[in-house]
């Protein structure tokens, strides 16, 4: 069985502040891990993914995430939030063939 | 926690047949369900938004007559791929949420559709 937990359904940060969105997973096999972003009334856009190799993964729009096996985490970060980052973010894990999504975290950026 | 069940998880069928995919919210009433499609190595594309008791809202470029969506109850939405062809082969995933934009989306496990 596999699962994804996103801590915090809503996160607010000030413009220019650090963004940290948390994701913990469980998987019985070495996982592939993903972060998606969804802007209002749009589909899910892939931000970044971890498959194998380097545990620090860089994605689009200045986001990055670090795979920490010992902590079963894949937190998403961005050093400085921009107003355009306001969206909903989904973490996902792929074990064997199945992909499991978290319930999402809505990011609000305060000017 | 809220669970969304999607069935079948995998289907292989011949070109020209119709395939129905079910999306059920097991322990909550989902007034809104979403259907996504993922092409290989690409992001999930929103196909349509399904509201219980009303017609689905399709995204631009999605053929309504090709991808029939029915949301007949608060716990069930179906996607029927009619007269499927190899180019319809893809990964389809649904999600469901309670009323209100601030409610989280709960995703099904997805359906891998392969048309021969």
Interface residues (C-beta under 8 A of the other chain):
Chain A: X9 X10 X36 X42 X43 X44 X45 X46 X90 X97 X98 X99 X100 X101 X103 X104 X106
Chain B: X2 X9 X10 X36 X42 X43 X44 X45 X46 X59 X91 X93 X95 X102 X104 X105 X106 X107 X109 X110 X112
